[in-house]
Amino acid sequence: MSKTKADPRKTLIWLSMGTEEGEKIAERGGATESATDSRELRDILKTKGFEENENLIYYEEPGGRHSEKYWARLMPKVLEFLLTGR
């Protein structure tokens, strides 16, 4: 594992999550463990200098599941962002 830190000025991150991915946890307000973990990761990245809608895209798909069907719909936007920064 690299010990080099990502430079937010030179790095683009797309983080997306479906609200139905993973197991629902009552202690987390009925949200899935995966969804709350992704939100936590987003928040950590923001403390490291990443800015939402600039060099960090966080997208939560209501009702989305861990499947190619959901990924396929997002792929054009993901590629546009990662390849052009827009």
C-alpha angles and dihedrals in degrees: 000000000000119000091203114109121227112253106227089209090061102031133082121197127190112192118179133171139180115227090227096053113117134353122326114241119206092206089059094057093267092301118134120260089239093053094049091045090052091050089050091050090050090052092048091050089052090055088053093059103273116134124208114245090013112064096344125058116190115185126177115195110211107231091002120150135197098272144113090250092068095038092052092058092053100041098090091053093043093052093045091053096044094045100040106018091236 
